[in-house]
Amino acid sequence: MVQMTGGEVIAKMLAKEGVDNVFGIIDGTYFGFYSNLQKHDIRLISPRHETSAAHMAGAYARVTNKLGVCMASNGPGVANILPGLVVEEAEGNRVLCITSARRTGIMYPDRGGTYQCFDQTGTIKQFAKWSEAVPSFDRIPEMLRMALRKCYEGRPGVVHLDIPENILNGKQNCEINFWEPSQYRMMELPKASDYQVKRTAELLKAANFPLIHAGSGVIHSGAKQELTEVATKLNAMVTTSWAGRGAMSEEHDLMMPMVHIEANNNVRNEADVVLILGSRVGETDWWGKAPYWNAQQTVIQVDLEPGILGANKPAELLVQADIKSFLAQLLLELETDVEPSMDTHREQLIQKHLATKKAHRKKLDEHLADKNVPMNPAQIPYYAQKAFPKNTPLVIDGGNTAIWTNFYYQVNDEMPVLSTFKFGMLGAGPGQAMGAAVARPGQPVVCIIGDGAMGFHPQEIETAIRNNLHVVFIVLCDKQWGMVKMNQHFALRPLKTMWKKTLDPHESINADLGEIRFDLLAQAMGAHGEYVDNPAQLEQALQKSIEVGKCTVIHAEVDPVKHMWAPGLRYFKDMHAEPKGK
């Protein structure tokens, strides 16, 4: 029998799960936990705000396909981490959050007037996959095993375990049998039946114009290669959800990147059979409805989470399975065909859609000829893509900044892409970038972010310096809430807005911001800072950011009017309206 704190029990169990990093801010209420992490070869990485800890854990999980773990202390710490947890649940990242709570003698049963106390599990349970509290020391192994099972069941998301400080920090004589992960959770994810695979192959091979629609489930399962091989074998075009960017290289001839919105609509209407992989087909996919999708098409939907299957778009075949294993099974079934399908009519349709994509790309690239000062926002993602290696993780944060970046940074299947595609949260970028940098040590991570979004958590520059994380923040500075301002202008003076492109300062409501020199702020925290207002300076600054090998902040002045008029804006209002078709 040995003497251990509850925190050491948890640390030892996490080590058996292969956890090597924990993200969070230290606090006396869980000293028994974090003081034992190093003993079990787990690194504690501490940001300046708990929200960032959640984003770091989520990004780390997304990039590595491991479990991301974050922690927060009772009361204020838990309140601070909530926004980050909401985002990571929405984005479907595998995150375990461990929080402390007040001592059991004080807190239970609920006692009015208790300091730094609220219903932590009840609050988090409203949006997370699972949230429970540990009632006693002897229940720690059981409750943590349950939490870890939930982490690996179905769609990834946030799992929460709340532990009173006296249980975390108190030492007890105990004799604990530390189980191996294989002894308490399934190590293999669900697979499709032989019938489901054969039927999928039959439907796809019989299609006139098959389509594969890939969501973030493809990325979470590590199925990028399999997706490309299946698409090539079938000679089927591929579209993605926003969060599915990077599931297949956008350089591939069969890929229709999501930024070519009209072309996407045309491809989806042409398709008579659609294989939907790891996507909810939700609001940002037009709910899978006409006029954006063919209402008569045959649908095969594959997902880990049974609650997603058939929820938004009716299907001929619903398959609960891991995407990677399903595509591997499908490839074996398709191997009965010696050569990829080369149907002449299909090839003509593909070439038609590729021509539409090419024409739209040419139209978009007209912005790149604009060398005026301050910069056209298109220049920033364009030159960033040229400067960084193909496998550089990309983090996108901001309103209009996110749109410009998505439209002008071509994504391949070697690079992780992180944003808040399913929640639209501003300010997640710094935490996501740092989490990606922990996941990819020794290489830079580029974060393209608006000045409004960077204003949420600029203090994390110091975190990047302290932890030797090579994050390059490119801050597009227009000194306004640009997307909000655009909506205001159309609401207040639509005709004048269309005519003049912008209203006078007094004609908007609190949409303008003062200037923050982010390059100087970075220097004050020990990072490298650069100020640019033209493409030539930008190119030099990007090269310097790679050479210095440490956190760099590039303050990029962009034209505020051009920045407001981001490409594709006319589609966004329609996207958020319920399509009237089936």
Secondary structure, 3 states (H helix, E strand, C coil): CEEEEHHHHHHHHHHHCCCCEEEECCCHHHHHHHCCCHHHCCEEECCCCHHHHHHHHHHHHHHHCCCEEEEECCCHHHHHHHHHHHHHHHHCCCEEEEEEECCHHHHCCCCCCCCCCCCHHHHHHCCCCEEEECCCHHHHHHHHHHHHHHHCCCCCCEEEEEEEHHHHHCEEEECCCCCCHHHCCCCCCCCCCHHHHHHHHHHHHHCCCEEEEECHHHHHCCCHHHHHHHHHHHCCEEEECHHHCCCCCCCCCCECCCCCHHHHHHHHHHCCEEEEECCCCCHHHHHHCCCCCCCCCEEEEEECCCCCCCCCCCCCEEEECCHHHHHHHHHHHHCCCCCCCCCHHHHHHHHHHHHHHHHHHHHHHHHHHCCCCCECCCHHHHHHHHHCCCCCCEEEECCHHHHHHHHHCCCCCCCCEECCCCCCCCCCHHHHHHHHHHHCCCCCEEEEEEHHHHCCCCCHHHHHHHCCCCEEEEEEECCECHHHHHHHHHHHCHHHHHHHCCCCHHHCCCCECCCCCHHHHHHHCCCEEEEECCHHHHHHHHHHHHHHCCCEEEEEEECHHHHHCCCCHHHHHHHCCCCCCC
